[in-house]
């Protein structure tokens, strides 16, 4: 089993040096699960010699465009190409209730001779609160994370906790620095992929490198950092982390 970072950058990463933080999990039979599907997915797939034809299963963590902005490309391309299968779309039930009206309907409702809905484009698997989905016999448990709190409501956003063989893996997706909330998963995981910004002017909605420095050495030594902005990177290994994930980096389990 391989986990490939098609990109490891932030939402506004530009150029070909990096792409948005979308990941691809590939098993021994070549089956692929795309973890988030951002607006630059067609370019990042192309860099790996792939296209929409290779994508049959997609997980979406939340509704920002660097995580869902490529779904229109995947959906339209697959529907009108007889070689393609309708992709499976895995997402939390609360996100499933909003993704069509809040994100996709503008460009995907009208098709020749009919009116489409989300089920026209994807096989939707809505996951219950504190639930999980199964792909290729792996259980992916949805972990509610705090990404944006408007003080009126908390934006639905979910990381993933899963096991491949004996390896326990925690993928935070986009999250604020929340060690008190994520403590259990930090401790249980053998490997952590942590959202990390490095901006001089922190956004407050992502964990910042300076905040992550305060974690215990035991946690940091399990942690790879991703989702960062362009620019010079801190010396993560020197500070006790595994390091910053690079575009195209592959982890084999």
TABEL-V608349 format. One record per pair of residues at least 4 apart in sequence whose C-alpha atoms are under 7 Angstrom apart, sorted by the first residue. I is the first residue (numbers start at 1). J is the second residue. Records with the same first field share a line. If there is no record, write none. Layout:
I=J / J
This chain:
1=26 / 27 / 28 / 252 / 253
2=25 / 26 / 27 / 250 / 251 / 252 / 253
3=23 / 24 / 25 / 26 / 250 / 251 / 252
4=23 / 24 / 25 / 248 / 249 / 250 / 251
5=21 / 22 / 23 / 24 / 247 / 248 / 249 / 250
6=19 / 21 / 22 / 23 / 24 / 44 / 45 / 247 / 248
7=18 / 19 / 20 / 21 / 22 / 44 / 247 / 248
8=18 / 19 / 20 / 21 / 226 / 227 / 245 / 246 / 247
9=13 / 18 / 19 / 20 / 21 / 226 / 227 / 228 / 229
10=20 / 21 / 227 / 228 / 229
11=20 / 66
13=18 / 19 / 20 / 229 / 230
18=247
19=40 / 44
20=38 / 40 / 66
21=227
22=35 / 36 / 37 / 38
23=34 / 35 / 36
24=32 / 33 / 34 / 35
25=32 / 33 / 34
26=30 / 31 / 32 / 33
27=31 / 32
32=55 / 56 / 57
33=57 / 58
34=55 / 57 / 58 / 59
35=58 / 59 / 60
36=58 / 59 / 60 / 61 / 67 / 68
37=41 / 60 / 66 / 67 / 68 / 69 / 70 / 71
38=65 / 66 / 67 / 68 / 69 / 70
39=65 / 66 / 68 / 69 / 70
40=44 / 70
41=45 / 70
42=46 / 51
43=47
44=48
45=49 / 50 / 51
46=50 / 51
50=54
52=74 / 77 / 78
53=84
55=87
56=85 / 86 / 87 / 88
57=87 / 88 / 89
58=88 / 89 / 90
59=89 / 90 / 91
60=67 / 68 / 90 / 91
61=67 / 91 / 157 / 158 / 159 / 173
62=67 / 95 / 156 / 157 / 158
63=67 / 68 / 99
64=68
65=69
70=74
71=75
72=76 / 104
73=77
74=78
75=79 / 121
76=80
77=81
78=84 / 85 / 86
79=86 / 121
86=121 / 122 / 123
87=122 / 123
88=122 / 123 / 124
89=122 / 123 / 124 / 125
90=124 / 125 / 126
91=95 / 96 / 125 / 126 / 127
92=96 / 126 / 127 / 128
93=97 / 126 / 127 / 128
94=98
95=99 / 156
96=126
98=102
99=103 / 104
100=104 / 105 / 118
101=105
104=108
105=109
108=116
109=115 / 116 / 117
110=114 / 115 / 116
111=115 / 116
116=120
118=122
119=123 / 124
127=131 / 132 / 133
130=142
131=141 / 142
132=139 / 140 / 141 / 142
133=139 / 140 / 141
134=138 / 139 / 140
135=139
138=163
139=162
140=160 / 161 / 162
141=160 / 161 / 162
142=158 / 159 / 160 / 161
143=158 / 159 / 160 / 161
144=157 / 158 / 159
145=157 / 158 / 159 / 175
146=157 / 175 / 176
147=155 / 157 / 174 / 175 / 176 / 205 / 206
148=154 / 155 / 205
149=153 / 154 / 155
150=154
158=173
159=171 / 172 / 173
160=170 / 171 / 172
161=169 / 170 / 171
162=168 / 169 / 170
163=167 / 168 / 169
164=168 / 253
167=190
168=189 / 190 / 191
169=189 / 190 / 191 / 192
170=185 / 189 / 191 / 192 / 193
171=192 / 193 / 194
172=193 / 194 / 195
173=195
174=195 / 206
175=195 / 205 / 206 / 207
176=204 / 205 / 206 / 207
177=206 / 207 / 211
178=182
179=183
182=186
183=187
184=188
185=189
186=219
187=219
190=222
191=222 / 223
192=222 / 223 / 224
193=223 / 224 / 225 / 226
194=223 / 224 / 225 / 226
195=206 / 207 / 225 / 226 / 227
196=206 / 207 / 208 / 209 / 225 / 226 / 227 / 228
197=206 / 207 / 208 / 209 / 227 / 228 / 229
198=208 / 209 / 228 / 229
199=229
202=208
207=211 / 212
208=212
209=213
215=219 / 220
216=220
217=221 / 240
219=223
220=240 / 241
221=240 / 241 / 242
222=241 / 242
223=241 / 242
224=241 / 242 / 243 / 244 / 245
225=243 / 244 / 245
226=244 / 245
235=239
236=240 / 241 / 242 / 243 / 244
237=241 / 242 / 243
245=249
